[in-house]
C-alpha cells in the first residue's frame, strides 16, 4: 500500500478553502473560529524553565538549597493556618476551573470536527447531538492527564529525592551523578514523546473514529489499535510529519512577528481573535487526520458529500 502524507494535506487544504473561502462568510469564520478556540483551550502556549544557578555551584549544593527552601515554606504554612486554608481553597478553585474547561474543550472538539466535516458553522445543535461522545472524551482526557502528571511527577520526585540524599552525603552519589541524571533525562524524554504521540493520535484519529461510528473513546481505541499494530511505522511517521508542520508553522509565526515589529504576535496572542485569524490552519489540521485515514480504510470516510457552507445556528 502506497501511503502518502502530502496528498492528504493537500486534500485537507482543498476542503478548507471550499468551506472558508467559497464563498467567504464572516459568520462562518466567527462561529467556526469560536468552536476551534474552545476545542484548543489546552493546546496553546508552552512551559519554559529558567535557571539562575551559578555555574560554579556544585549540583549537591543546589539540591541542598531546594530542600532548605521547601523547609522554610512548610514552616511558614504551619505558623499561619489561615494561609494554609487560602492555599487549599485556591488550589481547589483552580482545579475546578481546569476540569470545567477540559469538559468544555472535549465537547467542543466534536463540535469543531462536525463543523469542519459538514462545512456548516453550528454550535448548539452539534453540542447537544454529540454531547455523549464529548463527555466520554472528557473522562478519558481527564484520566490520561492525571496519569501523565503522576508518571512524570514520580520520575522527577525520585530524581530530586536521590539528589537530596546525595547532598546529605549518600556514598558514591557524586561519582555516579552525571550518569544517573543522563539516564533520567533520557527516560523523561522518552516518556514525553510517548505521551505526545498518544495525544496526537487521539486528536487526529480517535476523535474522528468516535464521530464516524458514534463510539466511546475506549471503543474507538479498539477500532484504531488494529490499524496501529498493522501500520505502526506509518502512524509514527505521521506524527513526525505533523510535528515538522508545527515547527514550520511556528517559524512562520516568528517571522511574521519580527516583520510586524511584534504587532503580529500581539494580535495572534489575543484569545479567540488569534484563532479566527488562523482558522484556515486549524481547519486544515482538523481535517488532515480523517483524510489520512481514508488511505488505510476506504470505507472510513467522513465526507460522503461535498461540504455546503452555511451560516448555521450559533
LINLIN-V648335 format. One record per backbone hydrogen bond with DSSP energy under -0.5 kcal/mol. NH is the residue of the N-H (numbers start at 1). CO is the residue of the C=O. If there is no record, write none. Layout:
nh=NH co=CO
nh=NH co=CO
This chain:
nh=3 co=1
nh=4 co=2
nh=9 co=5
nh=10 co=6
nh=11 co=7
nh=12 co=8
nh=13 co=9
nh=14 co=10
nh=15 co=11
nh=16 co=12
nh=17 co=13
nh=18 co=14
nh=19 co=15
nh=20 co=16
nh=21 co=17
nh=22 co=17
nh=22 co=23
nh=24 co=21
nh=25 co=23
nh=29 co=25
nh=30 co=26
nh=31 co=27
nh=32 co=28
nh=33 co=29
nh=34 co=30
nh=35 co=31
nh=36 co=32
nh=37 co=33
nh=38 co=34
nh=39 co=35
nh=40 co=36
nh=41 co=38
nh=43 co=40
nh=44 co=40
nh=57 co=54
nh=61 co=58
nh=62 co=58
nh=63 co=59
nh=64 co=60
nh=65 co=61
nh=66 co=62
nh=67 co=63
nh=68 co=64
nh=69 co=65
nh=70 co=66
nh=71 co=67
nh=72 co=68
nh=73 co=69
nh=74 co=70
nh=75 co=71
nh=76 co=72
nh=77 co=73
nh=78 co=74
nh=79 co=75
nh=80 co=76
nh=80 co=77
nh=83 co=80
nh=84 co=80
nh=85 co=81
nh=86 co=82
nh=87 co=83
nh=88 co=84
nh=89 co=85
nh=90 co=86
nh=91 co=87
nh=92 co=88
nh=93 co=89
nh=94 co=90
nh=95 co=91
nh=96 co=92
nh=97 co=93
nh=98 co=94
nh=99 co=95
nh=100 co=96
nh=101 co=97
nh=102 co=98
nh=103 co=99
nh=104 co=100
nh=105 co=101
nh=106 co=102
nh=107 co=103
nh=108 co=104
nh=109 co=105
nh=110 co=106
nh=110 co=107
nh=111 co=107
nh=112 co=108
nh=113 co=109
nh=114 co=110
nh=115 co=111
nh=116 co=112
nh=117 co=113
nh=118 co=114
nh=119 co=115
nh=121 co=119
nh=121 co=310
nh=122 co=120
nh=124 co=313
nh=127 co=123
nh=128 co=124
nh=129 co=125
nh=130 co=126
nh=131 co=128
nh=134 co=130
nh=135 co=131
nh=136 co=132
nh=137 co=133
nh=138 co=134
nh=139 co=135
nh=140 co=136
nh=141 co=137
nh=142 co=138
nh=143 co=139
nh=144 co=140
nh=145 co=141
nh=146 co=142
nh=147 co=143
nh=148 co=144
nh=149 co=145
nh=150 co=146
nh=151 co=147
nh=152 co=148
nh=153 co=149
nh=154 co=150
nh=155 co=151
nh=156 co=152
nh=157 co=153
nh=158 co=154
nh=159 co=155
nh=160 co=156
nh=161 co=157
nh=162 co=158
nh=163 co=159
nh=164 co=160
nh=165 co=161
nh=166 co=162
nh=167 co=163
nh=168 co=164
nh=169 co=166
nh=170 co=165
nh=173 co=170
nh=176 co=172
nh=177 co=173
nh=177 co=174
nh=180 co=176
nh=181 co=177
nh=182 co=178
nh=183 co=179
nh=184 co=180
nh=185 co=181
nh=186 co=182
nh=187 co=183
nh=188 co=184
nh=189 co=185
nh=190 co=186
nh=191 co=187
nh=192 co=188
nh=193 co=189
nh=194 co=190
nh=195 co=191
nh=196 co=192
nh=197 co=193
nh=198 co=194
nh=199 co=195
nh=200 co=196
nh=201 co=197
nh=202 co=198
nh=203 co=199
nh=204 co=200
nh=205 co=201
nh=206 co=201
nh=207 co=202
nh=209 co=205
nh=210 co=206
nh=211 co=207
nh=212 co=208
nh=213 co=209
nh=214 co=210
nh=215 co=210
nh=220 co=216
nh=221 co=217
nh=222 co=218
nh=223 co=219
nh=224 co=220
nh=225 co=221
nh=226 co=222
nh=227 co=223
nh=228 co=224
nh=229 co=225
nh=230 co=226
nh=231 co=227
nh=235 co=231
nh=236 co=232
nh=237 co=233
nh=238 co=234
nh=239 co=235
nh=240 co=236
nh=241 co=237
nh=242 co=238
nh=243 co=239
nh=244 co=240
nh=245 co=241
nh=246 co=242
nh=247 co=243
nh=248 co=244
nh=249 co=245
nh=250 co=246
nh=251 co=247
nh=252 co=248
nh=253 co=249
nh=254 co=250
nh=255 co=251
nh=256 co=252
nh=257 co=253
nh=258 co=254
nh=259 co=255
nh=260 co=256
nh=261 co=258
nh=262 co=257
nh=263 co=260
nh=266 co=262
nh=267 co=263
nh=268 co=264
nh=269 co=265
nh=270 co=266
nh=270 co=267
nh=273 co=271
nh=274 co=270
nh=276 co=272
nh=277 co=273
nh=278 co=274
nh=279 co=276
nh=281 co=278
nh=282 co=278
nh=283 co=279
nh=284 co=280
nh=285 co=281
nh=286 co=282
nh=287 co=283
nh=288 co=284
nh=289 co=285
nh=290 co=286
nh=291 co=287
nh=292 co=288
nh=293 co=289
nh=294 co=290
nh=295 co=292
nh=296 co=292
nh=296 co=293
nh=297 co=293
nh=300 co=297
nh=301 co=299
nh=308 co=118
nh=309 co=307
nh=310 co=119
